[in-house]
Amino acid sequence: MINKLTRGIVTALIAITVLLPFNKVKAGIPVGTWRAHPAYNNATFSLKAFGKIMVLSEGAIYYYDPSDNSVYTIDKTGGLSDTDIAAIGFCKTEDAVLLAYSNGNIDILYSDETIYNCTDLKNNTIGSVTVNELKIVDNLAYISTSIGLVVFDIKRREIKNTYRFESPVHTSVILSDSILCSTNAGVYLGRMSDNLLDNSKWKMFLARKCIDLFVFDGRLFCRSWNNIIRTLKRNNASSTDIKKDVDGISFLSDGRLALIQDTLVTIYSSFTDSKEYLFNKKHVNHLMVDGENFWVSQGDDGLCLYNLSDEECVCKSQGIKPNSPRRNLFHSVSWPEPDKLLIVGGYHNYLGIN
């Protein structure tokens, strides 16, 4: 079940304060039922799905519906199979959102609110799984994990292949007829016409670790561990530095690319055409475009709406998020009064005393 919240009065900071689930019970939570209260205070990613904006925050997700300014939440009590979502992606061909949890569990969320759960990756016999990245191409999800690159068929709802290396896969990209995978040892290239389940078919492409690999404007790019964006030549992997201190990358639905440097975002229409924007003196985690609207995930400011022109960057709305605990760090729970629940998070011990 997806719970709906109603936005409060629009002020300088828009706050969501009233919880109005579809099955609201005035007398409180009925015996035998549960309500989850995850933190929603670090918006890191967003995408458009089912006519709404879905936001990933603190490993949880919520929706924002621009048509009526409402916010919806969905969690384990409403049908999700797990907690701590590592990555989300929209599959246009199946009209579905894939949720990859940090432990390898996978949910597929459809527009009619049905959810399909796949535990094959989580329950694999190789070892525990950590999800590092998710990319969707057509109906295939390429999941970079601690046990290799997992190719998940969203239409068939099953794992198609798992390509294993001697170290975790941090990022991957499809390059024409090949797949590139970045590991601790460097970037490997495998041609899709070969049997890539055979490790000998993978060749070292670049003896350097990368945390991002992507293609833009017909060129291959990487982001190194020290946050430098470089172009890579396909024939010999020689590189050219493009931009330093890039701590985030966003691929816009209109084909543009956004490189994030804290509060400064450079949006590229092409490799040689770009414009810089300063976003409200607040760190930007991710940027998404929907028509003329730019939806920005800005940490504890939640989802923010901006209007970008050739001259300026104007914040139209901010603080779009559910009311929630500050963090998912709970230490103790008590009932100081019959109708009040008090939850505290303990404290940070800077003296080193256990």
Secondary structure, 3 states (H helix, E strand, C coil): CCEEEECCCCCCCCCCCEECCCCCCCCCCCCCCCCCCCCCCCEEEEEEECCEEEEEECCEEEEEECCCCEEEEECHHHCCCCCCEEEEEEECCCCEEEEEECCCCEEEEECCCCEEEECCCCCCCCCCCCEEEEEEECCEEEEEECCEEEEEECCCCEEEEEECCCCCCCEEEEECCEEEEECCCCEEEEECCCCCCCHHHCEEEECCCEEEEEEECCEEEEEECCCCEEEECCCCCCEEEEECCCCEEEECCCCCEEEEECCEEEEEEECCEEEEEECCCCCCCEEEEECCEEEEECECCCEEEEEECCCCEEEEEEEECCCCCCCCCCCEEEEEECCEEEEECCCCCCCCCC
